[in-house]
Amino acid sequence: MDGALEGIIESFQDITPRVRLEKQKEELIVKLRIALESVRQLQKLLPICSSCKKIRDDQGYWMQLESYFGQHSEISFTHGLCPGCAEKLYGVLLRPEPEEK
């Protein structure tokens, strides 16, 4: 052997199944991202009774709006009556106090 090239060995391998799996993986990732975005959108929905305004929590229990927000945020509530409700309940039309000058 004087260092001259005496032969070449070539090897071929069919990568079609691997390419197909990679494509399926990418499609699945896209589907999962879309599903995750849908879940995020649904998490923004807050089921509230259109009559009594109670809110349904994740366990399916209905609770007062004030209780729900007290448990799920740092919001504290104070109560009062709007002019329409004061008139309906007590026959009194509440008006804001005029500001002193």
C-alpha positions, 0 to 999 in steps of 0.5 A: 500500500503506497497510500493510494485510494483503493476504494470507497465505501458508501452507506445509504439509509432511508430516513423517510420514517424519521422525517415523517415522525418529525413532521408529526411532532411539529404538527402535534406541537402546533395543536398543543399550542392552540389547545393551550391558548383555548384553555387560557381563554376559558380561564378568563371566563367567570361563570356568574348567575345572571339573577343573584350574581353568585359566581361558580368556582372551579369545584362547582360551588356557587358563592357570593361575588364578594367571597369569591373575589376575597379568596381569589384576589386582594380586593376588599369590598365596601357596600352601599346603594346606588340611587336606582336601588335606593329608590326601588327599595326605600322609595328614596332617591339618593343624590350625591352630596353637593361639594362644599366650596 
